[in-house]
Amino acid sequence: MSGQIVLIDDEKLVMKYYIRAMEERGYTVKQLYDPDSAFEYLQTKPKLIAAILDIMMKSGDIYKGKETDAGLKTGVLLYEDVRKMFPDLPIIVLTNVTNNGTLDSFPKHDKLKILKKLEYPPFDLVDEVDKMIEK
């Protein structure tokens, strides 16, 4: 497989292992650490084959004044914006959030998977990316 994946997650250290696994599988990964830089980058309409994003992040300027529940729902707002820009893009939400209210905030979509970080170490995540892209 090849192509660019955007990874939006503020955990730099943990994500480096995920990035390494994806690069070993042949993907190019662009990591962004906050919703502001992610939104700015995505507006350039890069050629993406998938996006991976976290839920719990600071609101940044883009979601300042919106209800993010102290960051617990920032990823939900970001997901909605990514989906508007890229309606058919495979998106994986990779998170430690267990709050059902937050997880249920994501609208059903056949190109969306919500995965728990603890259950998906790097190479297992890449297997899921492969499956999503093959659909």
NORZI-V204450 format. One record per residue. SS is DSSP state (h for helix, s for strand, l for the rest). PHI is phi in degrees with one decimal (999 if undefined). BURIAL is I if it has 16 or more other C-alpha atoms within 10 Angstrom, else O. Layout:
BEGIN
ss:SS phi:PHI burial:BURIAL
ss:SS phi:PHI burial:BURIAL
END
This chain:
BEGIN
ss:l phi:999 burial:O
ss:l phi:-153.3 burial:O
ss:s phi:130.6 burial:O
ss:s phi:-95.5 burial:I
ss:s phi:-117.4 burial:I
ss:s phi:-97.6 burial:I
ss:s phi:-116.3 burial:I
ss:s phi:-114.7 burial:I
ss:l phi:-159.9 burial:I
ss:l phi:-84.7 burial:I
ss:l phi:-90.5 burial:O
ss:h phi:-65.3 burial:O
ss:h phi:-66.2 burial:O
ss:h phi:-64.1 burial:O
ss:h phi:-70.4 burial:I
ss:h phi:-61.6 burial:O
ss:h phi:-72.2 burial:O
ss:h phi:-66.3 burial:I
ss:h phi:-61.3 burial:I
ss:h phi:-57.9 burial:I
ss:h phi:-62.8 burial:I
ss:h phi:-68.6 burial:I
ss:h phi:-66.3 burial:I
ss:h phi:-64.0 burial:O
ss:l phi:-86.4 burial:O
ss:l phi:103.9 burial:O
ss:s phi:-86.1 burial:I
ss:s phi:-100.4 burial:I
ss:s phi:-120.8 burial:I
ss:s phi:-110.1 burial:O
ss:s phi:-95.9 burial:I
ss:s phi:-123.6 burial:I
ss:l phi:-106.3 burial:I
ss:l phi:-155.9 burial:I
ss:h phi:-63.8 burial:I
ss:h phi:-64.7 burial:I
ss:h phi:-67.7 burial:O
ss:h phi:-64.5 burial:I
ss:h phi:-62.6 burial:I
ss:h phi:-60.9 burial:O
ss:h phi:-65.2 burial:O
ss:h phi:-66.6 burial:I
ss:l phi:-68.6 burial:O
ss:l phi:-77.9 burial:O
ss:l phi:55.6 burial:O
ss:l phi:-64.5 burial:O
ss:l phi:-81.0 burial:O
ss:s phi:-108.9 burial:I
ss:s phi:-107.9 burial:I
ss:s phi:-169.2 burial:I
ss:s phi:-131.8 burial:I
ss:s phi:-126.7 burial:I
ss:s phi:-140.4 burial:I
ss:l phi:-91.1 burial:I
ss:l phi:-95.3 burial:I
ss:l phi:-84.3 burial:I
ss:l phi:-147.3 burial:I
ss:l phi:-62.8 burial:I
ss:l phi:-69.8 burial:I
ss:l phi:66.6 burial:O
ss:l phi:-71.8 burial:O
ss:l phi:-63.2 burial:I
ss:l phi:-111.2 burial:I
ss:l phi:-61.8 burial:O
ss:l phi:89.4 burial:O
ss:l phi:-96.9 burial:O
ss:l phi:-76.3 burial:O
ss:l phi:-106.1 burial:I
ss:l phi:54.0 burial:O
ss:l phi:57.8 burial:O
ss:l phi:96.0 burial:I
ss:l phi:-65.2 burial:I
ss:l phi:-118.2 burial:I
ss:h phi:-58.4 burial:I
ss:h phi:-63.7 burial:I
ss:h phi:-67.1 burial:I
ss:h phi:-63.6 burial:I
ss:h phi:-64.1 burial:I
ss:h phi:-55.9 burial:I
ss:h phi:-60.4 burial:O
ss:h phi:-70.0 burial:O
ss:h phi:-61.5 burial:I
ss:h phi:-63.3 burial:I
ss:h phi:-64.5 burial:O
ss:h phi:-75.4 burial:O
ss:l phi:-133.4 burial:I
ss:l phi:-58.1 burial:O
ss:l phi:-110.6 burial:O
ss:l phi:-72.3 burial:I
ss:s phi:-64.2 burial:I
ss:s phi:-126.6 burial:I
ss:s phi:-112.2 burial:I
ss:s phi:-94.6 burial:I
ss:s phi:-110.6 burial:I
ss:s phi:-148.3 burial:I
ss:l phi:-103.2 burial:O
ss:l phi:-66.2 burial:I
ss:l phi:-116.8 burial:O
ss:l phi:-66.2 burial:O
ss:h phi:-61.1 burial:O
ss:h phi:-60.6 burial:O
ss:h phi:-70.5 burial:I
ss:h phi:-62.6 burial:I
ss:l phi:-75.4 burial:O
ss:l phi:-72.2 burial:O
ss:l phi:-79.5 burial:I
ss:l phi:-67.7 burial:O
ss:l phi:-63.7 burial:O
ss:l phi:-157.0 burial:O
ss:l phi:-71.4 burial:O
ss:l phi:-109.5 burial:I
ss:s phi:-131.2 burial:I
ss:s phi:-130.5 burial:I
ss:s phi:-112.0 burial:O
ss:s phi:-125.0 burial:I
ss:s phi:-89.2 burial:O
ss:h phi:-56.1 burial:I
ss:h phi:-67.1 burial:O
ss:h phi:-94.2 burial:O
ss:l phi:-130.2 burial:I
ss:l phi:-65.7 burial:O
ss:h phi:-47.0 burial:I
ss:h phi:-72.6 burial:I
ss:h phi:-67.8 burial:O
ss:h phi:-63.1 burial:I
ss:h phi:-62.8 burial:I
ss:h phi:-60.1 burial:O
ss:h phi:-68.0 burial:O
ss:h phi:-60.2 burial:I
ss:h phi:-55.2 burial:I
ss:h phi:-62.3 burial:O
ss:h phi:-64.5 burial:I
ss:h phi:-72.9 burial:O
ss:h phi:-70.6 burial:O
ss:l phi:-60.8 burial:O
END
